[in-house]
Amino acid sequence: MERDPFEEYYRQLEPSKREKGNAWNTAIGLQAVDGLKTSDYLKDTAIRNIEGEISFEEAQELLNTYYEHKPVKEDDSRVEEADKVSARIAAILSENAFTFTPNQYLSIHKRLFSGIFEHAGTIRDYNVTKKEWVLDGDTVTYGSALDLKETLEYDLSVEREFSYKGLDIDEVIKHLARFVSNLWQIHVFKEGNTRTTAVFFIKYLRTLGFDATNDIFAENAWYFRNALVRANYSNLQKGIHETTEYVEIFLRNLLLDENNELHNREMHISGKYAFAKKPNIETQKPNIETQKPNIDGVQRLDNVSAISRKQIQMIYNELGKKEFFGRTNVEQLLNIKSFRANEIIKLMKELDIIIPVQGKGKGKYRFKVGNK
């Protein structure tokens, strides 16, 4: 894998450098959704911006000047597109301003593609189909050109009224996966839909308290697009049903710092590119069931999501006999963020399979073992 030119900036103590490095990395990585690659000049310009030598506006002006004087070569137009759109995405992701409205969605497309697409910021006026590798050449059924504005307004209004109160993190992830999949399926524009949707979604996730600018988007942008395709495709004759499972896995890595493997070949509807099948989370159930006598209340795990069930079993296997454990132990064991560790601990408390331990500091627990 090509070395990330912005890696050193993630470790900087100065937040602005770290945040700008993440923004540039995400912006450049998102070009992969359309098979585009940026130039070395763009990366050099990005580093100058991160170092504070030039502003985002100056970086974009440098790119404009560079391409005005650069000799035109075959396929240069797509590199120019990738460079300019990357700079614009990085600038937008570095801004705090955002409104969850259809106008904001259209505005993002206009900012990203002005001077590149004649239709920048304009709703398409004809129906589209796109041959997809992951669908073996078939296409998703996209929104009708007659109803695009109304559909966009409806989807955003439904999400705006939705309450996340009382949902556990698995339910949050599942809901977010369906929301972004539906938003993308509308395909409001002639081109540039995935990049626009990704930027809008990242900005929205921040309003929900998530940090969504990291190397997951940068390194797995094509996976993200293919996952959106699979979330919106059914072929009952072939036994294929739309599923958000791949978007959910992507979001778990993006938002919860999990390390689920992301392979495009696993999503191909033919199955001919898939790796040899490994036991999945569902096939782990029997192992969990055999542990029932060891964990008080574990019978109620039947109502818990498969991923949480697996994580609880891992915690029990490693920490079940310990005198006590805390959030840090869970974070390190599962390689997850503190937010997710707190959610898992809260869930285990609600299931009444762990109890607080006194005299060992705040937030220490042990499993209720040996009870049936």
Buried (B, 14 or more C-beta within 10 A) or exposed (E): EEEBBBEEBBEBEEEEBBBBBBBBBBBBBBBBBBEBEBBEBBBEBBBBBBEEEBEBEEBBEBBBEBBEEEEEEEEEEEBBBBBBBBBBBBBBBBEEEBEBBBEBBBBBBBBBBEEBBEBBBBBBEEEBEEEBEBBEEBEBEBBEBEEBBEBBEBBBEEBEEEEEEEEBBBEBBBBBBBBBBBBBBBBBBBBBBBBBBBBBBBBBBBEEEBBBBBBBBBBBBBBBBBBBBBBBBBEEEEEBEBBBEBBBBBBBBBBBBBEEEBEBEBBBBEEEEEEEEEEEEEEBBEEBEEBEEBBBBBEEBEEBBBBBBBBBBBBBEBBBEEEBBBBEBBBEBBEBBEBBBBBBBEBBEEBEBBEEBEEBEEBBBBBBEEEE
